[in-house]
Amino acid sequence: MNVRLIVVAALALAAGVGVYLLDRPPGSAYLLPLSWSLYGSGQRFFGSLGGSLPSLLHAFCFSILSSLVLPRTIGWAALACGGWGLLETLLEVGQHPSLAPILATLIGDRFQQIPVLDHLGPYFNHGVFDPVDVVFGLCGAAFAFIVVCRVMALARRFFRSAQFRLGAICQSRRPL
């Protein structure tokens, strides 16, 4: 388990939570208690970036965390990051005014007994489609893929050089 990647993902998640606590009205995020909100009617803390930043950070954070629990290969990292990019895209497109009522009707009460999914219908009905959110979500997943691949390459180089040094020490006839 790569602690640095966990810390990076946690910081991204914390920044996303910060957007909802500081720049969005109470009740904007399903898992955050209303009383935690620090939202004011004045200037937004994250400015115009705060509108789409959660899409980027969500895809980035969960792409990294998913990559950490899967086998450490480029293919699995691509699957994790691509999957989160696709999920972000589908959830955003599902908020489009021409699709949202249809999806909300199709979903109906099917997920009422499943926490988090029980809010899927209202999410589509009350959400606002923004194509910039799609771009930010895909960028977050792509950036996560680059970070994960970079960390995997560094780890491989480290272990190769450590194996080389260890092999040279073991083959040496000199005592340690």
MODELLER restraints for C-alpha pairs under 7 A, 6 or more apart:
rsr = mdl.restraints
at = mdl.atoms
rsr.add(forms.Gaussian(group=physical.xy_distance, feature=features.Distance(at['CA:1:A'], at['CA:68:A']), mean=6.60, stdev=0.5))
rsr.add(forms.Gaussian(group=physical.xy_distance, feature=features.Distance(at['CA:5:A'], at['CA:64:A']), mean=6.95, stdev=0.5))
rsr.add(forms.Gaussian(group=physical.xy_distance, feature=features.Distance(at['CA:6:A'], at['CA:65:A']), mean=6.90, stdev=0.5))
rsr.add(forms.Gaussian(group=physical.xy_distance, feature=features.Distance(at['CA:9:A'], at['CA:61:A']), mean=4.49, stdev=0.5))
rsr.add(forms.Gaussian(group=physical.xy_distance, feature=features.Distance(at['CA:9:A'], at['CA:64:A']), mean=6.42, stdev=0.5))
rsr.add(forms.Gaussian(group=physical.xy_distance, feature=features.Distance(at['CA:9:A'], at['CA:65:A']), mean=6.81, stdev=0.5))
rsr.add(forms.Gaussian(group=physical.xy_distance, feature=features.Distance(at['CA:12:A'], at['CA:57:A']), mean=5.53, stdev=0.5))
rsr.add(forms.Gaussian(group=physical.xy_distance, feature=features.Distance(at['CA:12:A'], at['CA:61:A']), mean=5.88, stdev=0.5))
rsr.add(forms.Gaussian(group=physical.xy_distance, feature=features.Distance(at['CA:13:A'], at['CA:57:A']), mean=6.44, stdev=0.5))
rsr.add(forms.Gaussian(group=physical.xy_distance, feature=features.Distance(at['CA:13:A'], at['CA:58:A']), mean=6.69, stdev=0.5))
rsr.add(forms.Gaussian(group=physical.xy_distance, feature=features.Distance(at['CA:13:A'], at['CA:61:A']), mean=6.10, stdev=0.5))
rsr.add(forms.Gaussian(group=physical.xy_distance, feature=features.Distance(at['CA:16:A'], at['CA:54:A']), mean=4.98, stdev=0.5))
rsr.add(forms.Gaussian(group=physical.xy_distance, feature=features.Distance(at['CA:16:A'], at['CA:57:A']), mean=5.99, stdev=0.5))
rsr.add(forms.Gaussian(group=physical.xy_distance, feature=features.Distance(at['CA:19:A'], at['CA:46:A']), mean=6.82, stdev=0.5))
rsr.add(forms.Gaussian(group=physical.xy_distance, feature=features.Distance(at['CA:19:A'], at['CA:50:A']), mean=6.11, stdev=0.5))
rsr.add(forms.Gaussian(group=physical.xy_distance, feature=features.Distance(at['CA:20:A'], at['CA:28:A']), mean=6.83, stdev=0.5))
rsr.add(forms.Gaussian(group=physical.xy_distance, feature=features.Distance(at['CA:20:A'], at['CA:29:A']), mean=6.60, stdev=0.5))
rsr.add(forms.Gaussian(group=physical.xy_distance, feature=features.Distance(at['CA:21:A'], at['CA:36:A']), mean=6.69, stdev=0.5))
rsr.add(forms.Gaussian(group=physical.xy_distance, feature=features.Distance(at['CA:21:A'], at['CA:37:A']), mean=4.65, stdev=0.5))
rsr.add(forms.Gaussian(group=physical.xy_distance, feature=features.Distance(at['CA:21:A'], at['CA:38:A']), mean=5.40, stdev=0.5))
rsr.add(forms.Gaussian(group=physical.xy_distance, feature=features.Distance(at['CA:21:A'], at['CA:39:A']), mean=6.15, stdev=0.5))
rsr.add(forms.Gaussian(group=physical.xy_distance, feature=features.Distance(at['CA:22:A'], at['CA:37:A']), mean=6.68, stdev=0.5))
rsr.add(forms.Gaussian(group=physical.xy_distance, feature=features.Distance(at['CA:22:A'], at['CA:38:A']), mean=5.06, stdev=0.5))
rsr.add(forms.Gaussian(group=physical.xy_distance, feature=features.Distance(at['CA:22:A'], at['CA:39:A']), mean=4.69, stdev=0.5))
rsr.add(forms.Gaussian(group=physical.xy_distance, feature=features.Distance(at['CA:22:A'], at['CA:45:A']), mean=6.42, stdev=0.5))
rsr.add(forms.Gaussian(group=physical.xy_distance, feature=features.Distance(at['CA:23:A'], at['CA:39:A']), mean=5.57, stdev=0.5))
rsr.add(forms.Gaussian(group=physical.xy_distance, feature=features.Distance(at['CA:23:A'], at['CA:44:A']), mean=5.31, stdev=0.5))
rsr.add(forms.Gaussian(group=physical.xy_distance, feature=features.Distance(at['CA:23:A'], at['CA:45:A']), mean=6.22, stdev=0.5))
rsr.add(forms.Gaussian(group=physical.xy_distance, feature=features.Distance(at['CA:23:A'], at['CA:46:A']), mean=6.95, stdev=0.5))
rsr.add(forms.Gaussian(group=physical.xy_distance, feature=features.Distance(at['CA:24:A'], at['CA:39:A']), mean=6.00, stdev=0.5))
rsr.add(forms.Gaussian(group=physical.xy_distance, feature=features.Distance(at['CA:25:A'], at['CA:39:A']), mean=5.76, stdev=0.5))
rsr.add(forms.Gaussian(group=physical.xy_distance, feature=features.Distance(at['CA:26:A'], at['CA:34:A']), mean=5.10, stdev=0.5))
rsr.add(forms.Gaussian(group=physical.xy_distance, feature=features.Distance(at['CA:26:A'], at['CA:37:A']), mean=5.53, stdev=0.5))
rsr.add(forms.Gaussian(group=physical.xy_distance, feature=features.Distance(at['CA:27:A'], at['CA:34:A']), mean=5.73, stdev=0.5))
rsr.add(forms.Gaussian(group=physical.xy_distance, feature=features.Distance(at['CA:52:A'], at['CA:132:A']), mean=6.67, stdev=0.5))
rsr.add(forms.Gaussian(group=physical.xy_distance, feature=features.Distance(at['CA:52:A'], at['CA:133:A']), mean=5.05, stdev=0.5))
rsr.add(forms.Gaussian(group=physical.xy_distance, feature=features.Distance(at['CA:52:A'], at['CA:136:A']), mean=6.40, stdev=0.5))
rsr.add(forms.Gaussian(group=physical.xy_distance, feature=features.Distance(at['CA:53:A'], at['CA:136:A']), mean=7.00, stdev=0.5))
rsr.add(forms.Gaussian(group=physical.xy_distance, feature=features.Distance(at['CA:55:A'], at['CA:133:A']), mean=5.81, stdev=0.5))
rsr.add(forms.Gaussian(group=physical.xy_distance, feature=features.Distance(at['CA:55:A'], at['CA:136:A']), mean=5.83, stdev=0.5))
rsr.add(forms.Gaussian(group=physical.xy_distance, feature=features.Distance(at['CA:55:A'], at['CA:137:A']), mean=4.70, stdev=0.5))
rsr.add(forms.Gaussian(group=physical.xy_distance, feature=features.Distance(at['CA:56:A'], at['CA:136:A']), mean=4.68, stdev=0.5))
rsr.add(forms.Gaussian(group=physical.xy_distance, feature=features.Distance(at['CA:56:A'], at['CA:137:A']), mean=4.41, stdev=0.5))
rsr.add(forms.Gaussian(group=physical.xy_distance, feature=features.Distance(at['CA:56:A'], at['CA:139:A']), mean=6.39, stdev=0.5))
rsr.add(forms.Gaussian(group=physical.xy_distance, feature=features.Distance(at['CA:56:A'], at['CA:140:A']), mean=4.25, stdev=0.5))
rsr.add(forms.Gaussian(group=physical.xy_distance, feature=features.Distance(at['CA:57:A'], at['CA:140:A']), mean=6.12, stdev=0.5))
rsr.add(forms.Gaussian(group=physical.xy_distance, feature=features.Distance(at['CA:59:A'], at['CA:84:A']), mean=5.59, stdev=0.5))
rsr.add(forms.Gaussian(group=physical.xy_distance, feature=features.Distance(at['CA:59:A'], at['CA:85:A']), mean=6.13, stdev=0.5))
rsr.add(forms.Gaussian(group=physical.xy_distance, feature=features.Distance(at['CA:59:A'], at['CA:88:A']), mean=6.78, stdev=0.5))
rsr.add(forms.Gaussian(group=physical.xy_distance, feature=features.Distance(at['CA:59:A'], at['CA:137:A']), mean=5.58, stdev=0.5))
rsr.add(forms.Gaussian(group=physical.xy_distance, feature=features.Distance(at['CA:59:A'], at['CA:140:A']), mean=5.16, stdev=0.5))
rsr.add(forms.Gaussian(group=physical.xy_distance, feature=features.Distance(at['CA:59:A'], at['CA:141:A']), mean=5.10, stdev=0.5))
rsr.add(forms.Gaussian(group=physical.xy_distance, feature=features.Distance(at['CA:60:A'], at['CA:140:A']), mean=4.39, stdev=0.5))
rsr.add(forms.Gaussian(group=physical.xy_distance, feature=features.Distance(at['CA:60:A'], at['CA:141:A']), mean=5.02, stdev=0.5))
rsr.add(forms.Gaussian(group=physical.xy_distance, feature=features.Distance(at['CA:60:A'], at['CA:143:A']), mean=6.76, stdev=0.5))
rsr.add(forms.Gaussian(group=physical.xy_distance, feature=features.Distance(at['CA:60:A'], at['CA:144:A']), mean=5.03, stdev=0.5))
rsr.add(forms.Gaussian(group=physical.xy_distance, feature=features.Distance(at['CA:63:A'], at['CA:80:A']), mean=5.59, stdev=0.5))
rsr.add(forms.Gaussian(group=physical.xy_distance, feature=features.Distance(at['CA:63:A'], at['CA:81:A']), mean=4.60, stdev=0.5))
rsr.add(forms.Gaussian(group=physical.xy_distance, feature=features.Distance(at['CA:63:A'], at['CA:84:A']), mean=5.94, stdev=0.5))
rsr.add(forms.Gaussian(group=physical.xy_distance, feature=features.Distance(at['CA:63:A'], at['CA:141:A']), mean=6.10, stdev=0.5))
rsr.add(forms.Gaussian(group=physical.xy_distance, feature=features.Distance(at['CA:63:A'], at['CA:144:A']), mean=6.12, stdev=0.5))
rsr.add(forms.Gaussian(group=physical.xy_distance, feature=features.Distance(at['CA:64:A'], at['CA:144:A']), mean=5.87, stdev=0.5))
rsr.add(forms.Gaussian(group=physical.xy_distance, feature=features.Distance(at['CA:64:A'], at['CA:148:A']), mean=6.68, stdev=0.5))
rsr.add(forms.Gaussian(group=physical.xy_distance, feature=features.Distance(at['CA:66:A'], at['CA:80:A']), mean=5.81, stdev=0.5))
rsr.add(forms.Gaussian(group=physical.xy_distance, feature=features.Distance(at['CA:67:A'], at['CA:76:A']), mean=6.90, stdev=0.5))
rsr.add(forms.Gaussian(group=physical.xy_distance, feature=features.Distance(at['CA:67:A'], at['CA:77:A']), mean=5.15, stdev=0.5))
rsr.add(forms.Gaussian(group=physical.xy_distance, feature=features.Distance(at['CA:67:A'], at['CA:80:A']), mean=5.72, stdev=0.5))
rsr.add(forms.Gaussian(group=physical.xy_distance, feature=features.Distance(at['CA:70:A'], at['CA:76:A']), mean=6.45, stdev=0.5))
rsr.add(forms.Gaussian(group=physical.xy_distance, feature=features.Distance(at['CA:74:A'], at['CA:149:A']), mean=6.59, stdev=0.5))
rsr.add(forms.Gaussian(group=physical.xy_distance, feature=features.Distance(at['CA:77:A'], at['CA:145:A']), mean=6.41, stdev=0.5))
rsr.add(forms.Gaussian(group=physical.xy_distance, feature=features.Distance(at['CA:78:A'], at['CA:145:A']), mean=6.44, stdev=0.5))
rsr.add(forms.Gaussian(group=physical.xy_distance, feature=features.Distance(at['CA:81:A'], at['CA:141:A']), mean=4.99, stdev=0.5))
rsr.add(forms.Gaussian(group=physical.xy_distance, feature=features.Distance(at['CA:81:A'], at['CA:142:A']), mean=6.77, stdev=0.5))
rsr.add(forms.Gaussian(group=physical.xy_distance, feature=features.Distance(at['CA:81:A'], at['CA:144:A']), mean=6.70, stdev=0.5))
rsr.add(forms.Gaussian(group=physical.xy_distance, feature=features.Distance(at['CA:81:A'], at['CA:145:A']), mean=5.86, stdev=0.5))
rsr.add(forms.Gaussian(group=physical.xy_distance, feature=features.Distance(at['CA:82:A'], at['CA:141:A']), mean=6.54, stdev=0.5))
rsr.add(forms.Gaussian(group=physical.xy_distance, feature=features.Distance(at['CA:84:A'], at['CA:141:A']), mean=6.44, stdev=0.5))
rsr.add(forms.Gaussian(group=physical.xy_distance, feature=features.Distance(at['CA:85:A'], at['CA:137:A']), mean=5.89, stdev=0.5))
rsr.add(forms.Gaussian(group=physical.xy_distance, feature=features.Distance(at['CA:85:A'], at['CA:138:A']), mean=4.84, stdev=0.5))
rsr.add(forms.Gaussian(group=physical.xy_distance, feature=features.Distance(at['CA:85:A'], at['CA:141:A']), mean=5.19, stdev=0.5))
rsr.add(forms.Gaussian(group=physical.xy_distance, feature=features.Distance(at['CA:88:A'], at['CA:134:A']), mean=6.88, stdev=0.5))
rsr.add(forms.Gaussian(group=physical.xy_distance, feature=features.Distance(at['CA:88:A'], at['CA:137:A']), mean=5.75, stdev=0.5))
rsr.add(forms.Gaussian(group=physical.xy_distance, feature=features.Distance(at['CA:89:A'], at['CA:134:A']), mean=5.26, stdev=0.5))
rsr.add(forms.Gaussian(group=physical.xy_distance, feature=features.Distance(at['CA:89:A'], at['CA:137:A']), mean=6.88, stdev=0.5))
rsr.add(forms.Gaussian(group=physical.xy_distance, feature=features.Distance(at['CA:92:A'], at['CA:129:A']), mean=5.90, stdev=0.5))
rsr.add(forms.Gaussian(group=physical.xy_distance, feature=features.Distance(at['CA:92:A'], at['CA:134:A']), mean=6.39, stdev=0.5))
rsr.add(forms.Gaussian(group=physical.xy_distance, feature=features.Distance(at['CA:93:A'], at['CA:129:A']), mean=6.49, stdev=0.5))
rsr.add(forms.Gaussian(group=physical.xy_distance, feature=features.Distance(at['CA:94:A'], at['CA:100:A']), mean=5.50, stdev=0.5))
rsr.add(forms.Gaussian(group=physical.xy_distance, feature=features.Distance(at['CA:94:A'], at['CA:124:A']), mean=5.93, stdev=0.5))
rsr.add(forms.Gaussian(group=physical.xy_distance, feature=features.Distance(at['CA:95:A'], at['CA:124:A']), mean=4.67, stdev=0.5))
rsr.add(forms.Gaussian(group=physical.xy_distance, feature=features.Distance(at['CA:95:A'], at['CA:125:A']), mean=6.77, stdev=0.5))
rsr.add(forms.Gaussian(group=physical.xy_distance, feature=features.Distance(at['CA:95:A'], at['CA:127:A']), mean=5.41, stdev=0.5))
rsr.add(forms.Gaussian(group=physical.xy_distance, feature=features.Distance(at['CA:95:A'], at['CA:128:A']), mean=5.77, stdev=0.5))
rsr.add(forms.Gaussian(group=physical.xy_distance, feature=features.Distance(at['CA:95:A'], at['CA:129:A']), mean=4.92, stdev=0.5))
rsr.add(forms.Gaussian(group=physical.xy_distance, feature=features.Distance(at['CA:96:A'], at['CA:128:A']), mean=6.95, stdev=0.5))
rsr.add(forms.Gaussian(group=physical.xy_distance, feature=features.Distance(at['CA:96:A'], at['CA:129:A']), mean=4.84, stdev=0.5))
rsr.add(forms.Gaussian(group=physical.xy_distance, feature=features.Distance(at['CA:100:A'], at['CA:124:A']), mean=4.96, stdev=0.5))
rsr.add(forms.Gaussian(group=physical.xy_distance, feature=features.Distance(at['CA:100:A'], at['CA:125:A']), mean=5.35, stdev=0.5))
rsr.add(forms.Gaussian(group=physical.xy_distance, feature=features.Distance(at['CA:101:A'], at['CA:125:A']), mean=6.03, stdev=0.5))
rsr.add(forms.Gaussian(group=physical.xy_distance, feature=features.Distance(at['CA:104:A'], at['CA:121:A']), mean=4.33, stdev=0.5))
rsr.add(forms.Gaussian(group=physical.xy_distance, feature=features.Distance(at['CA:104:A'], at['CA:122:A']), mean=6.94, stdev=0.5))
rsr.add(forms.Gaussian(group=physical.xy_distance, feature=features.Distance(at['CA:104:A'], at['CA:124:A']), mean=6.27, stdev=0.5))
rsr.add(forms.Gaussian(group=physical.xy_distance, feature=features.Distance(at['CA:104:A'], at['CA:125:A']), mean=6.35, stdev=0.5))
rsr.add(forms.Gaussian(group=physical.xy_distance, feature=features.Distance(at['CA:107:A'], at['CA:121:A']), mean=6.10, stdev=0.5))
rsr.add(forms.Gaussian(group=physical.xy_distance, feature=features.Distance(at['CA:108:A'], at['CA:121:A']), mean=6.64, stdev=0.5))
rsr.add(forms.Gaussian(group=physical.xy_distance, feature=features.Distance(at['CA:111:A'], at['CA:117:A']), mean=5.73, stdev=0.5))
rsr.add(forms.Gaussian(group=physical.xy_distance, feature=features.Distance(at['CA:111:A'], at['CA:118:A']), mean=4.93, stdev=0.5))
rsr.add(forms.Gaussian(group=physical.xy_distance, feature=features.Distance(at['CA:112:A'], at['CA:118:A']), mean=4.54, stdev=0.5))
